[in-house]
């Protein structure tokens, strides 16, 4: 029996389609600044996991939060933490920015 996650998961293609359709998504990049210098998604807000105590309780409750990292593991940790804090509109980007570079924008650098 699989446990149901307290947050949604979406593929890069699904998120790209929603952004293109004008959905009001807040992209939250939980990678570290040195990773963002390699590759970033336009419009994403940088909230490094290492500094989560400074920002995690300041994220808005009235918008869908789409969390991402390199491969999806760290952003899933943040999604769990947000769910425990009562956030109900949280989505983890499956495969992170690496999968985004493969499926959505192959011009992006991979690391």
N, CA, C and O atoms as a printed pandas DataFrame, in Angstrom:
     atom_number atom_name residue_name chain_id  residue_number  x_coord  y_coord  z_coord
0              1         N          UNK        A               1    0.838   -1.181    0.000
1              2        CA          UNK        A               1    0.000    0.000    0.000
2              3         C          UNK        A               1    0.887    1.250    0.000
3              4         O          UNK        A               1    1.742    1.412    0.870
4              5         N          UNK        A               2    0.678    2.116   -0.967
5              6        CA          UNK        A               2    1.494    3.328   -1.052
6              7         C          UNK        A               2    0.844    4.459   -0.264
7              8         O          UNK        A               2   -0.377    4.613   -0.238
8              9         N          UNK        A               3    1.696    5.232    0.369
9             10        CA          UNK        A               3    1.230    6.368    1.148
10            11         C          UNK        A               3    0.969    7.540    0.214
11            12         O          UNK        A               3    1.767    7.812   -0.683
12            13         N          UNK        A               4   -0.132    8.224    0.419
13            14        CA          UNK        A               4   -0.456    9.397   -0.387
14            15         C          UNK        A               4    0.351   10.588    0.118
15            16         O          UNK        A               4    0.399   10.857    1.319
16            17         N          UNK        A               5    0.979   11.290   -0.806
17            18        CA          UNK        A               5    1.782   12.461   -0.447
18            19         C          UNK        A               5    0.877   13.623   -0.052
19            20         O          UNK        A               5   -0.216   13.770   -0.599
20            21         N          UNK        A               6    1.322   14.452    0.898
21            22        CA          UNK        A               6    0.514   15.610    1.299
22            23         C          UNK        A               6    0.730   16.819    0.373
23            24         O          UNK        A               6    0.384   17.945    0.730
24            25         N          UNK        A               7    1.295   16.585   -0.800
25            26        CA          UNK        A               7    1.503   17.634   -1.798
26            27         C          UNK        A               7    1.388   17.001   -3.169
27            28         O          UNK        A               7    1.448   15.780   -3.312
28            29         N          UNK        A               8    1.222   17.852   -4.181
29            30        CA          UNK        A               8    1.105   17.360   -5.554
30            31         C          UNK        A               8    2.488   17.210   -6.179
31            32         O          UNK        A               8    3.470   17.783   -5.707
32            33         N          UNK        A               9    2.536   16.435   -7.234
33            34        CA          UNK        A               9    3.748   16.313   -8.038
34            35         C          UNK        A               9    3.350   16.610   -9.485
35            36         O          UNK        A               9    2.246   16.274   -9.914
36            37         N          UNK        A              10    4.254   17.239  -10.226
37            38        CA          UNK        A              10    3.978   17.545  -11.623
38            39         C          UNK        A              10    5.267   17.441  -12.420
39            40         O          UNK        A              10    6.354   17.694  -11.902
40            41         N          UNK        A              11    5.135   17.072  -13.668
41            42        CA          UNK        A              11    6.295   16.985  -14.546
42            43         C          UNK        A              11    6.638   18.379  -15.061
43            44         O          UNK        A              11    5.800   19.280  -15.023
44            45         N          UNK        A              12    7.860   18.558  -15.540
45            46        CA          UNK        A              12    8.208   19.850  -16.145
46            47         C          UNK        A              12    7.266   20.252  -17.278
47            48         O          UNK        A              12    6.896   21.421  -17.389
48            49         N          UNK        A              13    6.880   19.303  -18.108
49            50        CA          UNK        A              13    5.973   19.633  -19.221
50            51         C          UNK        A              13    4.635   20.159  -18.699
51            52         O          UNK        A              13    4.082   21.117  -19.239
52            53         N          UNK        A              14    4.117   19.516  -17.633
53            54        CA          UNK        A              14    2.841   19.963  -17.060
54            55         C          UNK        A              14    2.950   21.391  -16.516
55            56         O          UNK        A              14    2.060   22.213  -16.737
56            57         N          UNK        A              15    4.032   21.680  -15.813
57            58        CA          UNK        A              15    4.215   23.026  -15.256
58            59         C          UNK        A              15    4.399   24.045  -16.377
59            60         O          UNK        A              15    3.836   25.138  -16.311
60            61         N          UNK        A              16    5.172   23.710  -17.396
61            62        CA          UNK        A              16    5.375   24.618  -18.534
62            63         C          UNK        A              16    4.047   24.929  -19.210
63            64         O          UNK        A              16    3.784   26.083  -19.549
64            65         N          UNK        A              17    3.207   23.919  -19.413
65            66        CA          UNK        A              17    1.890   24.140  -20.028
66            67         C          UNK        A              17    1.040   25.078  -19.173
67            68         O          UNK        A              17    0.350   25.953  -19.696
68            69         N          UNK        A              18    1.095   24.890  -17.876
69            70        CA          UNK        A              18    0.304   25.736  -16.970
70            71         C          UNK        A              18    0.826   27.174  -16.976
71            72         O          UNK        A              18    0.036   28.117  -16.967
72            73         N          UNK        A              19    2.136   27.346  -16.991
73            74        CA          UNK        A              19    2.709   28.688  -17.067
74            75         C          UNK        A              19    2.304   29.362  -18.379
75            76         O          UNK        A              19    1.907   30.527  -18.394
76            77         N          UNK        A              20    2.411   28.614  -19.474
77            78        CA          UNK        A              20    2.041   29.156  -20.785
78            79         C          UNK        A              20    0.560   29.538  -20.846
79            80         O          UNK        A              20    0.177   30.453  -21.575
80            81         N          UNK        A              21   -0.273   28.822  -20.068
81            82        CA          UNK        A              21   -1.710   29.103  -20.034
82            83         C          UNK        A              21   -2.040   30.274  -19.107
83            84         O          UNK        A              21   -3.194   30.694  -19.023
84            85         N          UNK        A              22   -1.022   30.803  -18.408
85            86        CA          UNK        A              22   -1.239   31.957  -17.553
86            87         C          UNK        A              22   -1.584   31.635  -16.109
87            88         O          UNK        A              22   -1.987   32.528  -15.364
88            89         N          UNK        A              23   -1.434   30.375  -15.693
89            90        CA          UNK        A              23   -1.694   30.027  -14.295
90            91         C          UNK        A              23   -0.745   30.795  -13.380
91            92         O          UNK        A              23    0.425   30.982  -13.712
92            93         N          UNK        A              24   -1.247   31.238  -12.235
93            94        CA          UNK        A              24   -0.478   32.043  -11.288
94            95         C          UNK        A              24    0.321   31.131  -10.359
95            96         O          UNK        A              24   -0.066   30.897   -9.214
96            97         N          UNK        A              25    1.427   30.629  -10.864
97            98        CA          UNK        A              25    2.283   29.727  -10.099
98            99         C          UNK        A              25    3.483   30.499   -9.581
99           100         O          UNK        A              25    4.059   31.318  -10.299
100          101         N          UNK        A              26    3.861   30.240   -8.339
101          102        CA          UNK        A              26    5.064   30.835   -7.785
102          103         C          UNK        A              26    6.145   29.764   -7.770
103          104         O          UNK        A              26    6.080   28.818   -6.986
104          105         N          UNK        A              27    7.141   29.919   -8.642
105          106        CA          UNK        A              27    8.236   28.963   -8.717
106          107         C          UNK        A              27    9.232   29.260   -7.608
107          108         O          UNK        A              27    9.730   30.379   -7.491
108          109         N          UNK        A              28    9.520   28.247   -6.793
109          110        CA          UNK        A              28   10.451   28.383   -5.677
110          111         C          UNK        A              28   11.618   27.434   -5.918
111          112         O          UNK        A              28   11.449   26.214   -5.926
112          113         N          UNK        A              29   12.801   28.006   -6.114
113          114        CA          UNK        A              29   14.031   27.246   -6.348
114          115         C          UNK        A              29   14.737   27.076   -5.006
115          116         O          UNK        A              29   15.204   28.055   -4.424
116          117         N          UNK        A              30   14.820   25.830   -4.507
117          118        CA          UNK        A              30   15.427   25.592   -3.191
118          119         C          UNK        A              30   16.903   25.196   -3.283
119          120         O          UNK        A              30   17.503   24.775   -2.294
120          121         N          UNK        A              31   17.484   25.335   -4.486
121          122        CA          UNK        A              31   18.907   25.037   -4.627
122          123         C          UNK        A              31   19.738   26.160   -4.007
123          124         O          UNK        A              31   19.208   27.191   -3.594
124          125         N          UNK        A              32   21.028   25.940   -3.951
125          126        CA          UNK        A              32   21.946   26.919   -3.376
126          127         C          UNK        A              32   22.395   27.916   -4.457
127          128         O          UNK        A              32   22.354   27.604   -5.647
128          129         N          UNK        A              33   22.827   29.126   -4.033
129          130        CA          UNK        A              33   23.205   30.159   -5.010
130          131         C          UNK        A              33   24.239   29.701   -6.035
131          132         O          UNK        A              33   24.156   30.093   -7.200
132          133         N          UNK        A              34   25.206   28.884   -5.632
133          134        CA          UNK        A              34   26.216   28.430   -6.603
134          135         C          UNK        A              34   25.597   27.549   -7.689
135          136         O          UNK        A              34   26.101   27.515   -8.812
136          137         N          UNK        A              35   24.513   26.838   -7.370
137          138        CA          UNK        A              35   23.827   26.031   -8.386
138          139         C          UNK        A              35   23.040   26.925   -9.335
139          140         O          UNK        A              35   22.986   26.672  -10.538
140          141         N          UNK        A              36   22.435   27.964   -8.788
141          142        CA          UNK        A              36   21.633   28.879   -9.594
142          143         C          UNK        A              36   22.519   29.636  -10.582
143          144         O          UNK        A              36   22.068   30.006  -11.666
144          145         N          UNK        A              37   23.778   29.865  -10.209
145          146        CA          UNK        A              37   24.697   30.531  -11.143
146          147         C          UNK        A              37   24.953   29.661  -12.380
147          148         O          UNK        A              37   25.293   30.183  -13.441
148          149         N          UNK        A              38   24.793   28.355  -12.250
149          150        CA          UNK        A              38   24.987   27.443  -13.390
150          151         C          UNK        A              38   23.780   27.490  -14.316
151          152         O          UNK        A              38   23.921   27.605  -15.534
152          153         N          UNK        A              39   22.591   27.400  -13.727
153          154        CA          UNK        A              39   21.354   27.393  -14.513
154          155         C          UNK        A              39   20.202   27.819  -13.612
155          156         O          UNK        A              39   20.143   27.450  -12.439
156          157         N          UNK        A              40   19.280   28.608  -14.182
157          158        CA          UNK        A              40   18.122   29.079  -13.423
158          159         C          UNK        A              40   16.901   29.118  -14.333
159          160         O          UNK        A              40   17.018   29.188  -15.557
160          161         N          UNK        A              41   15.732   29.070  -13.710
161          162        CA          UNK        A              41   14.487   29.251  -14.442
162          163         C          UNK        A              41   14.027   30.691  -14.270
163          164         O          UNK        A              41   13.970   31.205  -13.153
164          165         N          UNK        A              42   13.705   31.326  -15.367
165          166        CA          UNK        A              42   13.258   32.716  -15.353
166          167         C          UNK        A              42   12.031   32.874  -14.456
167          168         O          UNK        A              42   11.071   32.109  -14.553
168          169         N          UNK        A              43   12.080   33.869  -13.595
169          170        CA          UNK        A              43   10.938   34.158  -12.736
170          171         C          UNK        A              43   10.894   33.388  -11.440
171          172         O          UNK        A              43   10.032   33.652  -10.602
172          173         N          UNK        A              44   11.801   32.440  -11.249
173          174        CA          UNK        A              44   11.799   31.649  -10.016
174          175         C          UNK        A              44   12.387   32.458   -8.870
175          176         O          UNK        A              44   13.312   33.251   -9.049
176          177         N          UNK        A              45   11.831   32.239   -7.703
177          178        CA          UNK        A              45   12.314   32.892   -6.485
178          179         C          UNK        A              45   13.301   31.947   -5.801
179          180         O          UNK        A              45   12.977   30.789   -5.539
180          181         N          UNK        A              46   14.498   32.441   -5.515
181          182        CA          UNK        A              46   15.516   31.621   -4.852
182          183         C          UNK        A              46   15.272   31.602   -3.348
183          184         O          UNK        A              46   15.254   32.648   -2.699
184          185         N          UNK        A              47   15.085   30.405   -2.802
185          186        CA          UNK        A              47   14.901   30.177   -1.367
186          187         C          UNK        A              47   15.749   28.955   -1.008
187          188         O          UNK        A              47   15.224   27.844   -0.942
188          189         N          UNK        A              48   17.044   29.143   -0.775
189          190        CA          UNK        A              48   17.932   27.997   -0.545
190          191         C          UNK        A              48   17.502   27.156    0.660
191          192         O          UNK        A              48   17.167   27.686    1.720
192          193         N          UNK        A              49   17.519   25.848    0.474
193          194        CA          UNK        A              49   17.151   24.928    1.549
194          195         C          UNK        A              49   17.998   25.184    2.790
195          196         O          UNK        A              49   17.491   25.087    3.908
196          197         N          UNK        A              50   19.278   25.510    2.616
197          198        CA          UNK        A              50   20.162   25.728    3.755
198          199         C          UNK        A              50   19.725   26.913    4.622
199          200         O          UNK        A              50   20.163   27.043    5.766
200          201         N          UNK        A              51   18.862   27.775    4.076
201          202        CA          UNK        A              51   18.376   28.939    4.813
202          203         C          UNK        A              51   16.868   28.868    5.055
203          204         O          UNK        A              51   16.229   29.892    5.296
204          205         N          UNK        A              52   16.305   27.673    4.992
205          206        CA          UNK        A              52   14.848   27.502    5.077
206          207         C          UNK        A              52   14.243   28.124    6.326
207          208         O          UNK        A              52   13.126   28.639    6.276
208          209         N          UNK        A              53   14.954   28.087    7.438
209          210        CA          UNK        A              53   14.418   28.654    8.673
210          211         C          UNK        A              53   14.106   30.143    8.521
211          212         O          UNK        A              53   13.254   30.673    9.234
212          213         N          UNK        A              54   14.785   30.815    7.603
213          214        CA          UNK        A              54   14.590   32.250    7.396
214          215         C          UNK        A              54   13.374   32.572    6.527
215          216         O          UNK        A              54   12.813   33.664    6.627
216          217         N          UNK        A              55   12.962   31.626    5.672
217          218        CA          UNK        A              55   11.918   31.963    4.705
218          219         C          UNK        A              55   10.699   31.049    4.690
219          220         O          UNK        A              55    9.664   31.427    4.139
220          221         N          UNK        A              56   10.789   29.868    5.274
221          222        CA          UNK        A              56    9.725   28.879    5.064
222          223         C          UNK        A              56    8.359   29.333    5.564
223          224         O          UNK        A              56    7.341   28.982    4.968
224          225         N          UNK        A              57    8.318   30.099    6.635
225          226        CA          UNK        A              57    7.026   30.556    7.154
226          227         C          UNK        A              57    6.563   31.869    6.528
227          228         O          UNK        A              57    5.521   32.405    6.905
228          229         N          UNK        A              58    7.333   32.386    5.575
229          230        CA          UNK        A              58    6.979   33.649    4.917
230          231         C          UNK        A              58    6.388   33.450    3.520
231          232         O          UNK        A              58    5.985   34.421    2.880
232          233         N          UNK        A              59    6.332   32.225    3.048
233          234        CA          UNK        A              59    5.779   31.982    1.717
234          235         C          UNK        A              59    4.268   32.206    1.738
235          236         O          UNK        A              59    3.613   31.933    2.744
236          237         N          UNK        A              60    3.716   32.700    0.637
237          238        CA          UNK        A              60    2.280   32.987    0.607
238          239         C          UNK        A              60    1.434   31.710    0.628
239          240         O          UNK        A              60    1.827   30.675    0.091
240          241         N          UNK        A              61    0.285   31.812    1.250
241          242        CA          UNK        A              61   -0.680   30.705    1.289
242          243         C          UNK        A              61   -1.691   30.815    0.149
243          244         O          UNK        A              61   -2.415   29.860   -0.131
244          245         N          UNK        A              62   -1.744   31.977   -0.511
245          246        CA          UNK        A              62   -2.805   32.238   -1.475
246          247         C          UNK        A              62   -2.400   31.981   -2.934
247          248         O          UNK        A              62   -3.150   32.320   -3.849
248          249         N          UNK        A              63   -1.248   31.399   -3.149
249          250        CA          UNK        A              63   -0.799   31.042   -4.503
250          251         C          UNK        A              63   -0.289   29.619   -4.486
251          252         O          UNK        A              63    0.151   29.114   -3.453
252          253         N          UNK        A              64   -0.352   28.971   -5.645
253          254        CA          UNK        A              64    0.242   27.639   -5.728
254          255         C          UNK        A              64    1.756   27.783   -5.774
255          256         O          UNK        A              64    2.301   28.531   -6.585
256          257         N          UNK        A              65    2.422   27.055   -4.893
257          258        CA          UNK        A              65    3.877   27.052   -4.832
258          259         C          UNK        A              65    4.387   25.843   -5.586
259          260         O          UNK        A              65    3.983   24.715   -5.302
260          261         N          UNK        A              66    5.274   26.067   -6.550
261          262        CA          UNK        A              66    5.910   24.976   -7.293
262          263         C          UNK        A              66    7.370   24.970   -6.890
263          264         O          UNK        A              66    8.132   25.874   -7.234
264          265         N          UNK        A              67    7.748   23.934   -6.153
265          266        CA          UNK        A              67    9.098   23.818   -5.619
266          267         C          UNK        A              67    9.960   22.978   -6.545
267          268         O          UNK        A              67    9.508   21.977   -7.102
268          269         N          UNK        A              68   11.215   23.401   -6.700
269          270        CA          UNK        A              68   12.128   22.573   -7.485
270          271         C          UNK        A              68   13.551   22.722   -6.977
271          272         O          UNK        A              68   13.908   23.698   -6.318
272          273         N          UNK        A              69   14.345   21.722   -7.309
273          274        CA          UNK        A              69   15.777   21.723   -6.992
274          275         C          UNK        A              69   16.478   21.095   -8.196
275          276         O          UNK        A              69   16.017   21.244   -9.328
276          277         N          UNK        A              70   17.578   20.400   -7.962
277          278        CA          UNK        A              70   18.313   19.788   -9.068
278          279         C          UNK        A              70   17.561   18.585   -9.635
279          280         O          UNK        A              70   17.314   18.514  -10.839
280          281         N          UNK        A              71   17.195   17.632   -8.759
281          282        CA          UNK        A              71   16.508   16.415   -9.214
282          283         C          UNK        A              71   15.152   16.163   -8.558
283          284         O          UNK        A              71   14.452   15.231   -8.952
284          285         N          UNK        A              72   14.768   16.964   -7.575
285          286        CA          UNK        A              72   13.450   16.814   -6.958
286          287         C          UNK        A              72   13.446   16.336   -5.520
287          288         O          UNK        A              72   12.391   16.332   -4.886
288          289         N          UNK        A              73   14.585   15.933   -4.984
289          290        CA          UNK        A              73   14.640   15.423   -3.615
290          291         C          UNK        A              73   14.546   16.506   -2.554
291          292         O          UNK        A              73   13.743   16.407   -1.626
292          293         N          UNK        A              74   15.361   17.532   -2.691
293          294        CA          UNK        A              74   15.326   18.623   -1.700
294          295         C          UNK        A              74   13.998   19.362   -1.749
295          296         O          UNK        A              74   13.452   19.733   -0.710
296          297         N          UNK        A              75   13.481   19.577   -2.946
297          298        CA          UNK        A              75   12.197   20.281   -3.041
298          299         C          UNK        A              75   11.068   19.446   -2.434
299          300         O          UNK        A              75   10.122   20.007   -1.881
300          301         N          UNK        A              76   11.152   18.124   -2.528
301          302        CA          UNK        A              76   10.146   17.267   -1.875
302          303         C          UNK        A              76   10.230   17.417   -0.357
303          304         O          UNK        A              76    9.203   17.407    0.323
304          305         N          UNK        A              77   11.441   17.554    0.177
305          306        CA          UNK        A              77   11.589   17.771    1.625
306          307         C          UNK        A              77   10.899   19.067    2.047
307          308         O          UNK        A              77   10.212   19.113    3.068
308          309         N          UNK        A              78   11.089   20.110    1.255
309          310        CA          UNK        A              78   10.446   21.389    1.570
310          311         C          UNK        A              78    8.929   21.267    1.423
311          312         O          UNK        A              78    8.183   21.821    2.230
312          313         N          UNK        A              79    8.471   20.550    0.406
313          314        CA          UNK        A              79    7.030   20.348    0.223
314          315         C          UNK        A              79    6.418   19.656    1.445
315          316         O          UNK        A              79    5.344   20.041    1.906
316          317         N          UNK        A              80    7.105   18.633    1.968
317          318        CA          UNK        A              80    6.649   17.959    3.192
318          319         C          UNK        A              80    6.560   18.963    4.333
319          320         O          UNK        A              80    5.554   19.011    5.041
320          321         N          UNK        A              81    7.605   19.763    4.516
321          322        CA          UNK        A              81    7.643   20.726    5.616
322          323         C          UNK        A              81    6.514   21.750    5.485
323          324         O          UNK        A              81    5.898   22.123    6.483
324          325         N          UNK        A              82    6.243   22.202    4.271
325          326        CA          UNK        A              82    5.158   23.156    4.061
326          327         C          UNK        A              82    3.807   22.517    4.368
327          328         O          UNK        A              82    2.948   23.146    4.986
328          329         N          UNK        A              83    3.618   21.283    3.942
329          330        CA          UNK        A              83    2.369   20.571    4.235
330          331         C          UNK        A              83    2.159   20.460    5.742
331          332         O          UNK        A              83    1.041   20.624    6.230
332          333         N          UNK        A              84    3.222   20.184    6.473
333          334        CA          UNK        A              84    3.127   20.089    7.928
334          335         C          UNK        A              84    2.781   21.436    8.558
335          336         O          UNK        A              84    2.252   21.485    9.668
336          337         N          UNK        A              85    3.078   22.523    7.855
337          338        CA          UNK        A              85    2.776   23.868    8.349
338          339         C          UNK        A              85    1.409   24.355    7.877
339          340         O          UNK        A              85    1.055   25.513    8.098
340          341         N          UNK        A              86    0.653   23.498    7.240
341          342        CA          UNK        A              86   -0.695   23.852    6.829
342          343         C          UNK        A              86   -0.848   24.368    5.417
343          344         O          UNK        A              86   -1.946   24.766    5.026
344          345         N          UNK        A              87    0.225   24.373    4.636
345          346        CA          UNK        A              87    0.118   24.775    3.231
346          347         C          UNK        A              87   -0.592   23.653    2.464
347          348         O          UNK        A              87   -0.248   22.479    2.602
348          349         N          UNK        A              88   -1.581   24.032    1.661
349          350        CA          UNK        A              88   -2.375   23.031    0.947
350          351         C          UNK        A              88   -2.207   23.090   -0.567
351          352         O          UNK        A              88   -2.690   22.202   -1.270
352          353         N          UNK        A              89   -1.538   24.108   -1.082
353          354        CA          UNK        A              89   -1.407   24.268   -2.538
354          355         C          UNK        A              89    0.064   24.255   -2.922
355          356         O          UNK        A              89    0.619   25.256   -3.376
356          357         N          UNK        A              90    0.684   23.088   -2.727
357          358        CA          UNK        A              90    2.120   22.910   -2.954
358          359         C          UNK        A              90    2.324   21.808   -3.980
359          360         O          UNK        A              90    1.698   20.749   -3.910
360          361         N          UNK        A              91    3.208   22.072   -4.934
361          362        CA          UNK        A              91    3.540   21.100   -5.976
362          363         C          UNK        A              91    5.049   20.944   -6.042
363          364         O          UNK        A              91    5.783   21.932   -6.029
364          365         N          UNK        A              92    5.507   19.705   -6.112
365          366        CA          UNK        A              92    6.932   19.412   -6.296
366          367         C          UNK        A              92    7.170   19.113   -7.774
367          368         O          UNK        A              92    6.442   18.327   -8.380
368          369         N          UNK        A              93    8.185   19.741   -8.346
369          370        CA          UNK        A              93    8.536   19.509   -9.745
370          371         C          UNK        A              93    9.340   18.214   -9.846
371          372         O          UNK        A              93   10.486   18.152   -9.401
372          373         N          UNK        A              94    8.745   17.198  -10.424
373          374        CA          UNK        A              94    9.393   15.891  -10.547
374          375         C          UNK        A              94   10.629   15.985  -11.431
375          376         O          UNK        A              94   10.553   16.469  -12.561
376          377         N          UNK        A              95   11.754   15.528  -10.926
377          378        CA          UNK        A              95   12.982   15.530  -11.704
378          379         C          UNK        A              95   13.737   16.842  -11.688
379          380         O          UNK        A              95   14.837   16.933  -12.234
380          381         N          UNK        A              96   13.155   17.865  -11.065
381          382        CA          UNK        A              96   13.830   19.135  -10.888
382          383         C          UNK        A              96   14.228   19.837  -12.178
383          384         O          UNK        A              96   13.707   19.561  -13.258
384          385         N          UNK        A              97   15.176   20.757  -12.017
385          386        CA          UNK        A              97   15.618   21.559  -13.161
386          387         C          UNK        A              97   16.367   20.694  -14.183
387          388         O          UNK        A              97   16.429   21.040  -15.362
388          389         N          UNK        A              98   16.929   19.585  -13.735
389          390        CA          UNK        A              98   17.614   18.702  -14.677
390          391         C          UNK        A              98   16.615   18.108  -15.674
391          392         O          UNK        A              98   16.878   18.080  -16.876
392          393         N          UNK        A              99   15.475   17.636  -15.175
393          394        CA          UNK        A              99   14.447   17.083  -16.069
394          395         C          UNK        A              99   13.834   18.191  -16.922
395          396         O          UNK        A              99   13.466   17.959  -18.074
396          397         N          UNK        A             100   13.723   19.399  -16.355
397          398        CA          UNK        A             100   13.218   20.546  -17.130
398          399         C          UNK        A             100   14.117   20.767  -18.350
399          400         O          UNK        A             100   13.631   20.995  -19.459
400          401         N          UNK        A             101   15.437   20.697  -18.129
401          402        CA          UNK        A             101   16.388   20.908  -19.226
402          403         C          UNK        A             101   16.256   19.821  -20.292
403          404         O          UNK        A             101   16.474   20.086  -21.474
404          405         N          UNK        A             102   15.906   18.621  -19.892
405          406        CA          UNK        A             102   15.750   17.523  -20.847
406          407         C          UNK        A             102   14.426   17.646  -21.608
407          408         O          UNK        A             102   14.399   17.514  -22.831
408          409         N          UNK        A             103   13.334   17.897  -20.888
409          410        CA          UNK        A             103   11.990   17.825  -21.478
410          411         C          UNK        A             103   11.451   19.152  -22.035
411          412         O          UNK        A             103   10.666   19.154  -22.983
412          413         N          UNK        A             104   11.873   20.271  -21.449
413          414        CA          UNK        A             104   11.259   21.553  -21.808
414          415         C          UNK        A             104   12.219   22.463  -22.560
415          416         O          UNK        A             104   11.857   23.026  -23.593
416          417         N          UNK        A             105   13.438   22.612  -22.054
417          418        CA          UNK        A             105   14.380   23.560  -22.648
418          419         C          UNK        A             105   15.783   22.967  -22.723
419          420         O          UNK        A             105   16.602   23.184  -21.830
420          421         N          UNK        A             106   16.055   22.220  -23.788
421          422        CA          UNK        A             106   17.363   21.576  -23.944
422          423         C          UNK        A             106   18.538   22.555  -24.069
423          424         O          UNK        A             106   19.694   22.134  -24.017
424          425         N          UNK        A             107   18.259   23.850  -24.232
425          426        CA          UNK        A             107   19.359   24.828  -24.292
426          427         C          UNK        A             107   19.945   25.120  -22.914
427          428         O          UNK        A             107   21.022   25.708  -22.813
428          429         N          UNK        A             108   19.252   24.720  -21.857
429          430        CA          UNK        A             108   19.745   24.976  -20.515
430          431         C          UNK        A             108   20.932   24.076  -20.182
431          432         O          UNK        A             108   20.945   22.908  -20.568
432          433         N          UNK        A             109   21.929   24.603  -19.471
433          434        CA          UNK        A             109   23.054   23.764  -19.055
434          435         C          UNK        A             109   22.604   22.740  -18.026
435          436         O          UNK        A             109   21.701   22.995  -17.229
436          437         N          UNK        A             110   23.241   21.588  -18.053
437          438        CA          UNK        A             110   22.982   20.532  -17.070
438          439         C          UNK        A             110   24.244   20.290  -16.269
439          440         O          UNK        A             110   25.355   20.449  -16.774
440          441         N          UNK        A             111   24.063   19.904  -15.016
441          442        CA          UNK        A             111   25.216   19.629  -14.151
442          443         C          UNK        A             111   24.965   18.434  -13.304
443          444         O          UNK        A             111   25.823   18.048  -12.511
